[in-house]
Amino acid sequence: MEILKDSEKLIKIFDENIKKWHEIDGEDIPFENLPIRREIESDDKFLKSIIDILEANYNLWHLEDLARDPDANDSTIANVKRKIDKENQLRNDRIENLDILIDNFLKRNKIIPKTEISNSETPGSIVDRLTILSLKIYHMKQQTERDDVDENHIITCKNKLKILHLQRDDLIGALKILINEILSGEKKHKIYYQFKMYNNPALNPILYKK
């Protein structure tokens, strides 16, 4: 749980892993290698859960790039889209898993909220957004370092990079405030289940009618 209160460490973990994974995998990851599954060695369940969310969004980022290849045939695009669908479901499951870990922690430590007021966004969903912002920052920074584009492209991307950093700073601050409010009982932690229906063969009519 401590990792969720340490904003500087959390951002460092995101940036270091994104950089390391790109160095290992290369920038252009082949379709057949995605999604990539990594062994995350940690006794900290919260840290492992957070990196799991980062991994899912890392995979989704590169799959979404492949889905927009103008030279890809329809069969390849269909296969990429199916992978995106499965990875997005896993991402949602991992967000819920982090929120469940928080809920279990609160119950174990008998932290009872003083109010019924909860937040419209869970800590898990904020972490999810932070991982996406960190990926955007990594890739936008790459754009500022290209030598095959004009100066206007570099300037535009540098301005966008500044905004992305500001947005991430705001969001990490919001997460820190929310975690402190939950731990002090000022806000009630709730798990907002997604209940995605399209991947469930019992709930999607296209699937269960077959």
Contacts in CASP RR format, 6 or more apart in sequence:
PFRMAT RR
TARGET T0000
AUTHOR 0000-0000-0000
METHOD contacts of the structure
MODEL  1
MEILKDSEKLIKIFDENIKKWHEIDGEDIPFENLPIRREIESDDKFLKSI
IDILEANYNLWHLEDLARDPDANDSTIANVKRKIDKENQLRNDRIENLDI
LIDNFLKRNKIIPKTEISNSETPGSIVDRLTILSLKIYHMKQQTERDDVD
ENHIITCKNKLKILHLQRDDLIGALKILINEILSGEKKHKIYYQFKMYNN
PALNPILYKK
1 46 0 8 1.000
1 102 0 8 1.000
1 105 0 8 1.000
1 179 0 8 1.000
1 183 0 8 1.000
2 46 0 8 1.000
3 9 0 8 1.000
3 10 0 8 1.000
3 13 0 8 1.000
3 44 0 8 1.000
3 46 0 8 1.000
3 47 0 8 1.000
3 50 0 8 1.000
4 10 0 8 1.000
4 46 0 8 1.000
4 50 0 8 1.000
4 102 0 8 1.000
4 123 0 8 1.000
4 127 0 8 1.000
4 175 0 8 1.000
4 179 0 8 1.000
5 176 0 8 1.000
5 179 0 8 1.000
5 180 0 8 1.000
7 172 0 8 1.000
7 173 0 8 1.000
7 175 0 8 1.000
7 176 0 8 1.000
10 50 0 8 1.000
10 127 0 8 1.000
10 130 0 8 1.000
10 172 0 8 1.000
10 175 0 8 1.000
11 130 0 8 1.000
11 134 0 8 1.000
11 168 0 8 1.000
11 172 0 8 1.000
13 47 0 8 1.000
13 50 0 8 1.000
13 51 0 8 1.000
13 54 0 8 1.000
14 54 0 8 1.000
14 130 0 8 1.000
14 131 0 8 1.000
14 134 0 8 1.000
15 134 0 8 1.000
15 137 0 8 1.000
15 138 0 8 1.000
17 51 0 8 1.000
17 54 0 8 1.000
18 54 0 8 1.000
18 58 0 8 1.000
18 134 0 8 1.000
18 135 0 8 1.000
18 138 0 8 1.000
19 138 0 8 1.000
21 36 0 8 1.000
21 38 0 8 1.000
21 58 0 8 1.000
22 138 0 8 1.000
25 33 0 8 1.000
25 36 0 8 1.000
29 36 0 8 1.000
29 62 0 8 1.000
31 66 0 8 1.000
31 76 0 8 1.000
31 79 0 8 1.000
31 80 0 8 1.000
34 59 0 8 1.000
34 62 0 8 1.000
34 63 0 8 1.000
34 66 0 8 1.000
34 83 0 8 1.000
35 56 0 8 1.000
35 59 0 8 1.000
35 63 0 8 1.000
35 83 0 8 1.000
35 86 0 8 1.000
35 87 0 8 1.000
36 55 0 8 1.000
36 58 0 8 1.000
36 59 0 8 1.000
37 55 0 8 1.000
38 55 0 8 1.000
40 48 0 8 1.000
40 51 0 8 1.000
40 52 0 8 1.000
40 55 0 8 1.000
42 48 0 8 1.000
42 51 0 8 1.000
45 101 0 8 1.000
46 98 0 8 1.000
46 101 0 8 1.000
46 102 0 8 1.000
49 94 0 8 1.000
49 97 0 8 1.000
49 98 0 8 1.000
49 101 0 8 1.000
50 98 0 8 1.000
50 127 0 8 1.000
52 94 0 8 1.000
52 97 0 8 1.000
53 91 0 8 1.000
53 94 0 8 1.000
53 95 0 8 1.000
53 98 0 8 1.000
53 124 0 8 1.000
53 127 0 8 1.000
53 128 0 8 1.000
53 131 0 8 1.000
54 131 0 8 1.000
54 134 0 8 1.000
56 87 0 8 1.000
56 88 0 8 1.000
56 90 0 8 1.000
56 91 0 8 1.000
56 94 0 8 1.000
57 91 0 8 1.000
57 128 0 8 1.000
57 131 0 8 1.000
57 132 0 8 1.000
57 135 0 8 1.000
58 131 0 8 1.000
58 135 0 8 1.000
59 87 0 8 1.000
60 84 0 8 1.000
60 87 0 8 1.000
60 88 0 8 1.000
60 91 0 8 1.000
61 135 0 8 1.000
61 139 0 8 1.000
63 80 0 8 1.000
63 83 0 8 1.000
63 84 0 8 1.000
63 87 0 8 1.000
64 84 0 8 1.000
66 72 0 8 1.000
66 76 0 8 1.000
66 80 0 8 1.000
67 77 0 8 1.000
67 80 0 8 1.000
67 81 0 8 1.000
67 84 0 8 1.000
69 76 0 8 1.000
69 77 0 8 1.000
72 80 0 8 1.000
85 198 0 8 1.000
85 199 0 8 1.000
86 199 0 8 1.000
89 196 0 8 1.000
89 199 0 8 1.000
91 128 0 8 1.000
92 194 0 8 1.000
92 196 0 8 1.000
95 122 0 8 1.000
95 124 0 8 1.000
95 125 0 8 1.000
95 127 0 8 1.000
95 128 0 8 1.000
95 194 0 8 1.000
96 191 0 8 1.000
96 193 0 8 1.000
96 194 0 8 1.000
98 123 0 8 1.000
98 124 0 8 1.000
98 127 0 8 1.000
99 122 0 8 1.000
99 123 0 8 1.000
99 124 0 8 1.000
99 125 0 8 1.000
99 189 0 8 1.000
99 191 0 8 1.000
99 192 0 8 1.000
100 191 0 8 1.000
102 123 0 8 1.000
102 124 0 8 1.000
102 182 0 8 1.000
102 189 0 8 1.000
103 189 0 8 1.000
103 191 0 8 1.000
106 182 0 8 1.000
106 189 0 8 1.000
111 182 0 8 1.000
111 183 0 8 1.000
111 185 0 8 1.000
112 185 0 8 1.000
113 182 0 8 1.000
113 185 0 8 1.000
113 186 0 8 1.000
113 187 0 8 1.000
113 188 0 8 1.000
113 189 0 8 1.000
114 185 0 8 1.000
114 186 0 8 1.000
115 185 0 8 1.000
115 186 0 8 1.000
115 187 0 8 1.000
115 188 0 8 1.000
116 188 0 8 1.000
117 187 0 8 1.000
117 188 0 8 1.000
118 187 0 8 1.000
118 188 0 8 1.000
118 189 0 8 1.000
118 190 0 8 1.000
119 178 0 8 1.000
119 181 0 8 1.000
119 187 0 8 1.000
119 190 0 8 1.000
122 189 0 8 1.000
122 190 0 8 1.000
122 191 0 8 1.000
122 192 0 8 1.000
123 175 0 8 1.000
123 178 0 8 1.000
123 179 0 8 1.000
123 182 0 8 1.000
123 189 0 8 1.000
125 192 0 8 1.000
126 171 0 8 1.000
126 174 0 8 1.000
126 175 0 8 1.000
126 178 0 8 1.000
127 175 0 8 1.000
129 171 0 8 1.000
130 168 0 8 1.000
130 171 0 8 1.000
130 172 0 8 1.000
130 175 0 8 1.000
133 164 0 8 1.000
133 167 0 8 1.000
133 168 0 8 1.000
133 171 0 8 1.000
134 168 0 8 1.000
136 164 0 8 1.000
137 161 0 8 1.000
137 164 0 8 1.000
137 165 0 8 1.000
137 168 0 8 1.000
140 157 0 8 1.000
140 160 0 8 1.000
140 161 0 8 1.000
140 164 0 8 1.000
141 161 0 8 1.000
143 149 0 8 1.000
143 153 0 8 1.000
143 154 0 8 1.000
143 157 0 8 1.000
144 154 0 8 1.000
144 157 0 8 1.000
144 158 0 8 1.000
144 161 0 8 1.000
146 153 0 8 1.000
146 154 0 8 1.000
178 187 0 8 1.000
181 187 0 8 1.000
182 188 0 8 1.000
182 189 0 8 1.000
197 203 0 8 1.000
197 204 0 8 1.000
198 204 0 8 1.000
200 207 0 8 1.000
201 207 0 8 1.000
201 208 0 8 1.000
202 208 0 8 1.000
END
